[in-house]
Amino acid sequence: MKKTWLTFAVVTTMLVVVTFFSIVNGSLEIGVAELIRGLLFGGNEDVEVIKDMRFPRIIVSLFAGANLAVSGLLLQAVMRNPLAEAGIIGISSGANFVALTMISFFPTLFFWMPLFAFLGGILACFLVYSFSWKSGLSPLRLILVGVAVNAVFTALYESFNYRGYTTTSSAKATASTLSQQTWDDVQTIVIYGSIGLILSLLVYSWCNMLALQDKTARNLGLHVTRARVIISAIAVYLASVTTATVGVIAFVGLLIPHIGRLLVGSDYKILTPFSILSGALLILTADTIGRVFLAPTELPASIIMSLIGGPFLIILIRRSDRIYGG
């Protein structure tokens, strides 16, 4: 328990440090004291620019990381599969395609974009389950089907976009970048994301029991099918809301749960809040690196995550025969 508390303290401290570093550094740099004075008393044009441009980006980064990390954690619990992650198995690309297609035809319904994304994510999840099932789910089969579903939805969107249907407002979300976030985006991801994160904290006991054999879980009073459906819906919801706001960012839900199990164990009561904090830290760090250390150019967080996550996925696939009895 002492190690767990220490781990949470370290991650929280790192999150605070990176957040402050991200606020005061970039194309416009400002001191911490000057920033605080400007926030408290106003009258500083640099602080106003940071409030309007950098704050939304940071807040969206934090929620995007938390949402994606918990989404991957829940998917792995449901599928008992270490390779399950929304950006890899096509859920994010499905959400992206359906949401942006609908908004392109009906731009006045932009406020409902998270709902359209959720429907697209559900569709992609259903396809992955359907095509992967063959007397059970094997880790390798699921990842191969997921990659195929991901490719199909990505190709559909690219074809749609190539023909010029995508509107300017919806095109922003496909860039997988955090550079164009506004306070409207903050409102969307904070409201919708908070609902999903709270729900994920409430189902930790179900996730723990799903780690057992189905028969054992039923004997403990768990309605296994219902639990899987509800947890899957929460996972898809979190990934879809994030995709509707920032585009497709893969590998967050792959990296964070595995790091969490190494550091704090497999109890979802502890692992879920850890994933929220560390997921937020990961995306904010990736975005800060791409924005600050490569100035004056920017490298999207999605590219940095792919550079990190790709090799990690290869390692997991090579070990998949020894994980979860796959």
ABEGO torsion letter per residue (X at the ends): XAAAAAAAAAAAAAAAAAAAAAAABEABBBBAAAAAAAAAAEGBAAAAAAAAAAAAAAAAAAAAAAAAAAAAAAAAAAAGBAABBAAAAGAAAAAAAAAAAAAAABAAAAAAAAAAAAAAAAAAAAAAAAAABBGEBBAAAAAAAAAAAAAAAAAAAAAAAAAGABBAAAAAAAAGBAAABBAAAAAAAAAAAAAAAAAAAAAAAAAAAAABBAAAAAAAGBBAAAAAAAAAAAAAAAAAAAAAAAEBBBGAAAAAAAAAAAAAEABAAAAAAAAAAAAAAAAAAAAAAAAAAAOABBBBAAAAAAAAAAAAAAAAAAAAAABGGX
